[in-house]
Amino acid sequence: MTIAAFEGLLTRPGDAGYDSGRAVWNAMVDRRPALIARCSSTADVVAALRYGREAGLEIGVRCGGHSFLGLPVVEGGLLLDLSALNSVQVDPVSRRARVGGGALLGALDVASQRYGLATTAGNVSHTGVGGLTLGGGIGWLARAYGLTCDNVVSYQLVTADGAVLRVSDTSYPDLFWALRGGGGSFGVVTEFEFRLHPVGTQTLTVDLFYDLDDGGTALRGWRDLFAEAPRAATPVARVGRRDGRPIASIGYVWVGDVDEGRRLLPSYRAIGRPVGQRVREVSYLDLQTQSDDDERHALRRYCKGHYLRSLPDAAIDAFLSRDLPGARMTLNGGAIGDVPDDATAYSHRDALVEFTTGDDWTDPAEDADRIAAARAYAAALEPYTSGSYVNTLADDDPAAVHRAYSPEKLTLLRQLRATYDPDNIFTQTALKR
């Protein structure tokens, strides 16, 4: 079987490379598409979409594959693999980057850092630029420069009917609104154009560790420093284990002049009775890759997340009630909240902090217990929450999507889906209908 005008690689069940081609970051996802189309150009995307539409196949789109729900992989459907569309071109004069729809964050960071530039990106370099950006995009630069989607100048989008559009604030503004946080429900983005910012190449990371019994004092003091936190700083608190011992930690990540970042240290060190500390100066590229191994592919994964508009003592106590791996709170605000809520599909710009807890394992027999523990942890914070981030959704149910978007935004997003995908070929998305 061939696809007319398609020049990429087609893989079917039984072919060499089929199983690796359908595998995604979360090993709990084990679906078998009827066909994998590894596209080598925008024209290939157009041809593959035409074939899938005529064949009546549901279509999923893979960039980096970092979806808890495994959204790119459709059972019995067509998987569009964009990994070959991975070019990154940086213009240091205009401070712009043109990035292929299948590029990974690490490639964008490396190309931009040659000139001391960057744009907001996630914290794992093998994450796909596409999935992160279309869901919003949170990273260490968000408080200073906004979300990843706030830094998109334009998108090249292939719609369900095969049209190739250049989408910006002046061209197809309805799609420009939706693509900034509304997910991959409106077509296939084959190129992003980003603004870049002069951030330098150095960072400072600060962690102060406390016995769990002293965690309440530590987190209350951490919270009290929010009002004076510069935008270059992203305060972070964690609960977990260190050398097998339950601990709480507070600290911050600073991107930019590290001497300036160190001026915050005395205020943090004065909080409570830390039992240890870790202060490190690392390059921005090292910062962006330090979680790569922990977040590697081929592990079973589950995550729960919440936004909180305030952080009362009771919420802090709930946060300290568990010590699951990956539990953290991160301060939002800054440039994230500068963008009016109705300007983009992304919601919850008024959130004070984001809470997440995630776990990974290898044995399928542990699935139920691991998931239940994460859900119980998240439920303890539920009374203090205001919503969720669409990129951390790990439950395939309508209630989860309703936590990611306001009713008004959800209605508008579904209306736009009906306009640009009337045959509902992109069904494996967070906005199913």
C-alpha positions, -999 to 999 in steps of 0.1 A, spaced: 0 0 0 12 35 -8 -2 70 -2 -3 93 -32 24 121 -31 37 108 3 75 107 4 81 97 40 82 63 57 51 41 61 51 14 88 24 -12 94 19 -39 120 45 -66 115 70 -42 99 104 -35 113 102 -5 135 65 -7 140 66 -13 178 92 14 184 72 38 163 41 33 183 58 35 217 54 67 236 69 81 268 43 65 291 47 28 289 12 23 302 0 32 267 -1 1 244 -22 9 214 -18 -4 179 -24 20 150 -32 6 116 -5 27 100 23 50 111 32 77 86 66 93 94 63 126 75 93 143 60 76 176 50 45 196 53 34 181 19 37 146 35 14 158 63 -12 170 37 -10 137 18 -13 116 49 -42 136 62 -60 132 29 -54 94 30 -66 91 66 -97 112 59 -107 92 28 -100 59 47 -121 69 76 -93 66 101 -90 84 134 -57 104 134 -32 111 161 -1 133 159 32 126 176 60 151 183 79 139 213 53 115 226 53 130 262 16 126 268 4 109 300 -27 98 280 -8 87 250 -29 109 228 -9 105 196 -15 68 194 -50 58 181 -60 21 182 -66 11 146 -60 46 134 -33 66 116 -4 79 136 13 110 120 49 109 133 65 144 129 99 135 143 116 141 110 103 177 110 129 187 135 147 217 121 155 247 143 166 280 127 176 309 150 179 345 139 199 363 167 192 397 152 154 395 152 155 371 182 132 347 164 133 309 160 116 288 134 110 254 148 98 222 130 66 206 145 86 175 154 115 192 171 124 185 207 129 212 234 166 203 237 172 212 201 155 246 205 175 253 237 209 244 221 203 264 190 191 295 210 218 293 237 245 298 211 235 334 213 226 336 250 189 335 240 160 313 250 122 311 252 101 295 278 103 257 275 96 227 297 122 211 319 129 178 301 149 182 268 134 152 251 98 167 253 83 177 220 80 214 213 46 208 197 27 192 225 42 214 252 34 246 233 -1 237 222 -11 230 259 4 262 272 40 255 281 54 261 316 91 264 325 117 282 344 113 313 322 75 316 325 75 341 353 99 364 334 86 360 298 53 342 299 42 307 288 57 290 258 24 297 239 27 334 248 59 335 229 46 321 196 45 347 168 30 324 142 21 287 134 21 268 102 -10 246 105 -24 219 82 -61 216 88 -82 185 86 -91 193 50 -55 196 40 -53 234 38 -19 249 49 -24 281 69 -1 306 84 -18 315 117 -10 346 137 -27 373 156 -37 390 123 -43 359 102 -69 334 114 -70 350 149 -96 325 161 -72 297 155 -43 318 170 -64 321 202 -72 283 202 -37 271 195 -23 290 225 -33 265 251 -62 246 234 -41 215 226 -37 197 193 -73 196 183 -74 219 153 -49 205 128 -12 196 126 13 223 134 44 218 111 62 249 122 63 273 151 78 308 151 90 319 186 102 351 202 135 346 220 149 365 249 184 375 261 186 353 292 223 346 292 237 311 298 239 308 336 215 298 363 214 293 401 194 266 418 188 267 456 173 240 478 171 240 516 161 207 532 140 203 564 128 174 585 92 168 576 81 178 611 96 213 603 81 214 569 51 236 579 73 263 592 95 261 561 66 263 536 49 291 555 81 311 554 86 302 517 50 314 510 57 347 528 85 355 504 62 353 473 54 390 473 90 400 469 101 373 445 117 388 413 105 375 380 138 359 373 132 336 403 108 306 403 103 295 439 98 258 443 88 236 473 90 198 473 82 168 494 100 135 490 129 115 503 166 123 507 189 94 516 158 74 524 145 100 548 112 119 544 120 156 539 105 189 527 125 214 507 121 250 497 141 270 473 141 287 439 155 285 404 171 317 390 179 323 354 203 352 347 230 369 367 238 345 394 253 371 417 219 389 416 202 356 423 223 350 454 209 381 470 178 361 478 197 335 497 198 351 532 160 354 532 156 317 525 183 306 549 166 325 577 135 303 574 132 276 601 159 250 608 172 235 576 191 203 579 210 207 547 213 228 516 222 226 480 233 257 460 245 252 425 255 274 396 248 255 364 245 264 327 210 270 314 215 239 291 224 218 321 194 231 340 172 221 311 185 186 310 190 177 347 156 158 348 161 139 315 171 106 331 144 106 357 118 114 330 131 89 305 109 69 282 97 33 288 84 38 324 48 35 334 36 69 346 7 87 363 3 123 373 -21 145 392 -20 183 392 -38 213 406 -37 251 404 -43 270 436 -52 307 437 -40 309 473 -19 288 497 -36 287 531 -20 268 560 -44 240 555 -32 235 519 4 234 531 -5 208 557 -22 187 530 9 191 508 30 178 537 7 149 544 24 126 518 59 120 505 53 106 471 80 111 444 77 141 422 55 162 446 62 198 442 46 233 443 58 260 420 50 297 421 32 311 390 24 348 385 47 373 369 45 375 332 20 345 331 -6 368 347 2 398 325 -17 383 296 -55 388 298 -73 356 305 -95 359 274 -65 365 251 -57 327 249 -73 294 253 -49 287 282 -67 291 315 -59 297 352 -35 327 347 -46 339 381 -32 308 398 -7 315 426 10 281 426 8 248 406 9 215 425 19 183 408 26 148 420 38 121 396 51 86 399 68 61 377 74 23 379 80 -7 357 57 -35 370 21 -35 356 10 -52 388 17 -19 407 -6 2 384 -36 3 407 -18 10 439 4 37 423 -25 55 407 -46 53 438 -18 68 459 -14 98 436 -52 103 434 -54 102 472 -27 128 475 -43 151 450 -77 147 467 -62 160 500 -55 193 482 -87 194 462 -106 217 486 -81 245 480 -78 242 442 -91 261 412 -83 239 382 -57 219 363 -31 222 335 -42 204 304 -7 190 298 -7 171 331 -41 154 326 -37 117 331 -74 107 334 -94 102 302 -127 116 314 -148 147 307 -144 160 343 -107 163 338 -110 186 308 -136 207 326 -109 214 352 -85 226 325 -108 252 309 -137 274 319 -171 265 306 -170 295 282 -136 286 268 -145 249 265 -176 258 245 -157 281 222 -129 255 217 -155 228 207 -172 253 183 -138 259 166 -132 222 164 -165 217 147 -155 245 122 -120 233 114 -125 195 119 -161 189 110 -156 152 104 -140 148 138 -108 131 125 -87 143 153 -107 124 179 -77 113 201 -74 148 218 -84 163 251 -114 179 234 -133 148 223 -167 152 210 
